[in-house]
Amino acid sequence: MSGEDSARLARALIEFRKAEGISERELARRTWLSEATIRTFERDRGDLPTPTVARSFEEVLGWAPGSIKTAQSEAMGREASADSVTDLE
């Protein structure tokens, strides 16, 4: 995630929590994510969220689907590996 994208997400999460007057715990409950995940992104650590995490944030923040850049999920990586093994046989 670019620094600009990461900062945008961090600001949006913090602003949303302040506007709603909710805790990290409540935001975690609304997004079905862990409090640690919320803290990670609010502290702007620069990691790309997985598609599932990004969709949860977009839904809660009211952003259009796909507006948060994402990392390739682990499952997608495993599928590609399985395909590669099949191709070798």
C-alpha positions, 0 to 999 in steps of 0.5 A, a space after each residue: 500500500 502506498 504511504 498515501 493510501 495507508 494514511 488515508 485508510 488510517 485517517 478514515 478509521 480514526 475519523 469514523 470511530 470519533 464521529 460514531 463515538 465508538 471504541 476499537 472493540 466496537 469497530 472490530 465487532 462491526 467489521 467482524 475483525 479483531 481489535 489487533 487488526 483495527 489497531 494495525 491499520 489505524 496506526 498506519 503500518 503500511 501493510 496491504 489488507 487482505 480483500 476480506 479486511 478491505 471489504 469489511 472496512 469499505 462496508 463500514 466506512 461507506 466506501 465503494 467496493 474496491 476503493 481500498 487496495 489489497 494484497 493477494 490473499 493466501 488462498 489465492 497463492 495456494 491455488 496458484 501453487 497447486 496449479 503449478 504442481 499440476 502443470 509439472 505432472 
